[in-house]
Amino acid sequence: LTGGSAVPKSTSQWTVEHVCMWAQSVFATDASIAPEEALRHVSALRTHGINGRHFLNITSDQLRDDIGIASLGQRLTLLAARDSLMVAADDPSGLHSATLDAAQHSAAAALAAIDSVNILETLTQSVLSLHDKINTIAATIPGAKPHPSTFSFSAPPPPP
């Protein structure tokens, strides 16, 4: 999690943000779920205040009717992952704790990657908007030519 706070081992102690972070990581590992759709589902979990205690008891019908996850496959993916967490938490041998820690780390990494993509998209839109504004201003100056677009999304050239 951001801010260096640890994710409680007991899922029942998770905050709404813990649940959302974990759900986002589950959705991120399922290629059949579009990122925008995953964000909508996570936003709905947040809006409904689904904390760890609530999430442990949520049903497929509630995910569909209240949270808005229409796809049965997506609901089953989320519930199966939740059930795996419950098994890991109930394991007295602690064999699953490393898996749980890895899942928490993956969740944090997935959120960081999503944040990076969102920042990059925002930055790209800002640069393109600035480019358009420069060309608009240039069009008002006699003899000035529009600045050609030089944006490229390919890899930078190798150093000399």
C-alpha positions as MATLAB code, in Angstrom:
seq = 'LTGGSAVPKSTSQWTVEHVCMWAQSVFATDASIAPEEALRHVSALRTHGINGRHFLNITSDQLRDDIGIASLGQRLTLLAARDSLMVAADDPSGLHSATLDAAQHSAAAALAAIDSVNILETLTQSVLSLHDKINTIAATIPGAKPHPSTFSFSAPPPPP';
ca = [
       0.000    0.000    0.000;
       1.020    3.565   -0.401;
       2.368    5.402    2.585;
       4.210    2.312    3.776;
       1.248    0.873    5.676;
       1.236   -2.887    5.928;
      -1.657   -5.013    4.753;
      -3.118   -6.866    7.760;
      -2.661  -10.647    7.568;
      -6.275  -11.156    8.587;
      -8.545  -10.346    5.661;
     -11.332   -9.459    8.103;
      -9.202   -6.493    9.246;
      -8.737   -5.106    5.734;
      -9.962   -1.593    5.053;
     -11.944   -0.676    1.958;
      -8.668    0.396    0.318;
      -7.019   -2.959    1.114;
      -9.943   -4.771   -0.531;
      -9.813   -2.470   -3.561;
      -6.053   -2.868   -3.953;
      -6.346   -6.651   -3.742;
      -9.338   -6.809   -6.125;
      -7.461   -4.650   -8.646;
      -4.542   -7.092   -8.542;
      -6.912  -10.026   -9.108;
      -8.526   -8.285  -12.077;
      -5.098   -7.298  -13.456;
      -4.093  -10.965  -13.701;
      -7.196  -11.862  -15.744;
      -6.673  -10.924  -19.398;
     -10.412  -11.233  -20.079;
     -11.123   -8.180  -17.900;
     -10.435   -4.841  -19.595;
      -8.572   -2.360  -17.366;
     -11.443    0.158  -17.582;
     -13.889   -2.528  -16.493;
     -11.633   -3.537  -13.596;
     -11.456    0.094  -12.474;
     -15.274    0.328  -12.549;
     -15.582   -2.810  -10.418;
     -12.995   -1.569   -7.927;
     -14.678    1.838   -7.808;
     -18.006    0.136   -7.040;
     -16.404   -1.854   -4.201;
     -15.080    1.453   -2.830;
     -18.422    3.254   -3.277;
     -20.242    0.500   -1.396;
     -17.675    0.552    1.426;
     -16.707   -3.110    1.068;
     -14.084   -3.744    3.742;
     -12.484   -7.081    4.583;
     -15.270   -8.243    6.885;
     -17.895   -7.480    4.241;
     -15.827   -9.005    1.456;
     -15.464  -12.307    3.307;
     -19.263  -12.649    3.259;
     -20.144  -11.192   -0.142;
     -22.011  -13.464   -2.562;
     -22.020  -13.793   -6.327;
     -25.532  -12.326   -6.412;
     -24.405   -9.297   -4.393;
     -21.423   -8.796   -6.683;
     -23.819   -8.839   -9.647;
     -26.812   -6.947   -8.246;
     -25.171   -4.431   -5.917;
     -21.602   -4.046   -7.139;
     -22.500   -4.358  -10.834;
     -20.184   -7.176  -11.919;
     -22.438   -8.671  -14.592;
     -20.041  -11.336  -15.848;
     -20.401  -14.627  -14.001;
     -16.820  -15.511  -14.905;
     -15.499  -12.289  -13.375;
     -17.541  -12.831  -10.207;
     -16.275  -16.406   -9.930;
     -12.679  -15.248  -10.470;
     -12.994  -12.749   -7.629;
     -14.746  -15.195   -5.295;
     -12.249  -18.004   -6.016;
      -9.368  -15.649   -5.244;
     -11.148  -14.576   -2.053;
     -11.648  -18.209   -1.056;
      -7.938  -18.862   -1.625;
      -7.169  -15.991    0.746;
      -9.470  -17.518    3.349;
      -7.741  -20.907    3.045;
      -4.354  -19.234    3.398;
      -5.509  -17.286    6.459;
      -6.906  -20.425    8.111;
      -3.749  -22.491    7.503;
      -2.118  -23.038   10.922;
       1.085  -24.314    9.302;
       1.746  -20.915    7.757;
       2.620  -22.534    4.422;
       0.417  -20.086    2.574;
       1.789  -16.954    4.248;
       4.523  -16.569    1.631;
       1.876  -16.831   -1.077;
      -0.235  -14.226    0.692;
       2.767  -11.894    1.033;
       3.538  -12.374   -2.669;
      -0.081  -11.617   -3.558;
       0.020   -8.447   -1.471;
       3.271   -7.409   -3.153;
       1.746   -8.151   -6.560;
      -1.284   -6.048   -5.650;
       0.906   -3.091   -4.739;
       2.960   -3.539   -7.926;
      -0.206   -3.717  -10.039;
      -1.503   -0.486   -8.519;
       1.839    1.223   -9.099;
       1.798    0.094  -12.744;
      -1.760    1.347  -13.215;
      -0.811    4.692  -11.641;
       2.191    4.924  -13.984;
       0.038    4.253  -17.045;
      -2.515    6.837  -15.905;
       0.224    9.421  -15.336;
       1.747    8.670  -18.749;
      -1.639    9.021  -20.457;
      -2.269   12.334  -18.683;
       1.190   13.607  -19.575;
       0.751   12.573  -23.221;
      -2.594   14.367  -23.417;
      -1.043   17.482  -21.851;
       1.831   17.482  -24.347;
      -0.543   17.033  -27.291;
      -2.768   19.817  -25.970;
       0.243   22.108  -25.571;
       1.331   21.251  -29.128;
      -2.119   22.228  -30.424;
      -2.027   25.509  -28.479;
       1.408   26.366  -29.883;
       0.132   25.760  -33.411;
      -2.968   27.873  -32.707;
      -0.773   30.744  -31.528;
       1.636   30.262  -34.460;
      -1.288   30.551  -36.878;
      -1.906   34.110  -35.631;
       1.675   35.229  -36.334;
       2.296   36.385  -39.926;
       4.844   34.151  -41.648;
       4.942   31.561  -38.848;
       4.522   27.949  -39.825;
       2.763   25.307  -37.708;
       5.082   23.131  -35.708;
       5.099   19.595  -37.120;
       4.220   16.798  -34.782;
       7.372   14.992  -33.752;
       5.834   12.695  -31.198;
       6.793    9.070  -31.417;
       5.881    6.204  -29.160;
       8.713    3.967  -30.337;
      11.854    3.194  -28.384;
      14.449    5.966  -28.277;
      17.452    5.599  -30.584;
      20.493    3.851  -29.106;
      23.178    6.131  -27.649;
      26.112    6.975  -29.992;
];
